[in-house]
Amino acid sequence: MQIRTREWEPVVAPIAARYNLDTALVLRIIEAESGGDPRAVSPKGAQGLMQLMPETARALGVSDPFDPVQNIEGGVRYLSHLLQRFGDLRLALAAYNAGPGRVQQYGGVPPFPETQRYIERILG
């Protein structure tokens, strides 16, 4: 994990604990999503450390997706919701990456190489 990502641990730890999520898991997601860059923007428009799509960020109450605390809070809340919805970490990660509709559509991890690599990168 890059030093840049590890620098977010003091912010991530209390938020992850509030949602009963592992700090290291959230840091691996941040590493995969943004490389620890709070100003990251994907070609599809995902923003910030945990690469929240604008509509998802709004639904999560994130007013500034480039604010690290708001972004991490929103991303962790979203991941927690996906874990509750799908009851499985692999499926929750697939939904985080490809969208919950895709996980439902395929009845499991979608057959997208990007999503499969994403899950392996996080769970390693």
C-alpha positions, 0 to 999 in steps of 0.5 A, a space after each residue: 500500500 502506498 504511503 499516500 494511502 496509509 496517511 488516511 488511516 487516522 481518518 479512516 479508523 474511527 469511521 470504519 469502527 463506527 460501521 463495524 468495518 475493518 480499517 485495512 479493508 477501507 484503506 485497500 479500497 481507497 488505494 484501489 479507487 484513488 491511490 490516496 488522492 482526495 482530488 481524484 476524478 475517474 473518466 466516468 466521473 467518480 470523485 475523491 478518495 473512495 470514488 463516489 459517483 455524484 448521484 451516490 454522494 448526494 444520496 449519502 449526504 456528501 456535499 463535497 466529495 473532495 473533502 476527505 472526511 465526507 468522502 470516507 464517511 460516505 464511502 464507508 456508509 455505502 459499503 456498509 449498506 452494500 454489505 447489509 444488502 448482499 450479505 457477502 463481502 465479495 458481492 458488496 465489493 462487486 456492487 461498489 465497483 460495478 453497481 448493485 444493479 449489475 450484481 442483481 442482474 448477474 445473480 453474483 459477481 458480474 463477469 467483468 474482468 475489471 470487477 473481478 480484478 478489483 475484488 482480487 486486489 482488495 481481498 488479495 
